[in-house]
């Protein structure tokens, strides 16, 4: 179930490769472990998706000088506060490393949020990916 959704201003498209950010985040998510050494984000369920905003307004500008990147990671309930904090901090570092080459030239706001989904009223899954990793 771990989904990482990236929303970003399209003015970043010519300045960085968002596909590489997706891969870097997915790869990093797969390395994270909880206090017992268990994988925080299951391999078969980890998905990272990026979407440019069709319409946007950032701060006080009418032109396209400013950029934003909003990253929402959604995970199932049951992880500790420490796991949430470590995951968020380390994912933010991955994002900052990705954008480091353009920080000097671009004005970018970055937000990383992690949400749990404890009270779903419906949560069905079907995946032929999981058996590949649950051997």
N, C-alpha and C positions, 0 to 999 in steps of 0.2 A: 503494500500500500504506500510506501513512501514516495510521495510525489514532490518534486521540486519544480515550481512554475516560476519562470522569469518573465516579467513584463519590462519592456525597455523602450526608450524613445528611439525612433528609427534613425535619428541623426548619428547614432553610434555604429550603424551598419558599415559605413565606409572606413571606420577608424579601428575596428576590432572584429575578430571572428567569434560570433556568439556560439557557433557550433563547438568551438574549442572550449569555451567556458562551460557549456553543457557537459562535455566529456570530462573536463577537469572536476566539476562538481560531482558527477556520477562516480568517477573513480575514487574521489575522496570519501564520499558517503559510504562506499563499500569497505573502507578501511576502518571505520569507526566501530569501537567495541564498548560495551557497557562494563559495569564493575565486575561482572563474572566472566568477562572475556567473550561474551556473545556478540554477534554482529548486530549493530543497532538497526541498520537498514538492510533487509534481506535482498540478496542479489537478484532474484527473479522478480522482485516487485519494485526495484528502484528505477524511477523514471525521471528524467529531467527534460523539460520542455521550455522553449523560449518563444515569446511572441512580441513583435514590435507593436507599439500602440498606434492604432490608426489615427487617433486624435489625441492631443495632449496639450497641457499648459503646465509650465514649470516656473514657479516663483513669479517674478514680476515682469517677465519678458514676453513680448508678442512674437519675437523671432525664434529661431531654433538654436540659439547659443547654448542653452542649458540642456543637460541630459539627466535622465534618471534610470536607475535599475532597481526594480522591486523584486525581491526573491522571497517566495513563500514555500516553506518546506512543511509538508503535512505528514504526520506519522500517527500510527495507532497509539492508543493510550497505554500507560504502564511503565514508561521510562522515568527515571529519577530526574529531579531538578538538576543534578550535577551533569547527567547525560545531555539534557537539553542545553545547558550552558556551554559545555565543551563542544557539542556539535555546532551550535550557533557561532561560537567564537572561531572555530576552525574553518567553518564554511565561509565566514566573512574574510578570513585570511586568504582563502583560495580566490575569492572574488577580487580582493584588493591586489593580489599578485597578478591576476589576469589583466586588470586595468592599469597597473603601475606604469607601463610604457606610455600611456596617454594622459596621465594625471596632470602633468606639467602644462599641457596644451588644452585640456578639456575641463569644463565645469560639470562635474557629475555628482549627483546625490545617489547614495546606495543605501538600501534598506534590506536587511535579512530578517525574516520572521519565521519562527517555528510554531506551528499549531498542532495540538493533539486533537483527535477526533473521538472523544469518549462517549458522546451521546448520540450516535448516529441512529436514525430511525430505520434506515435500510442500508445495508452494506453487503452486496453480493460480489463475488469475485469468481472468475474463471480464467485460468492461465495454463497454457501449455509450456510456459517458461519455467515455472517453479521446479518441475521434475528434473530439469537439467542440472539444477544446483542443489537439490536435496537428496543426493545419492549417499 
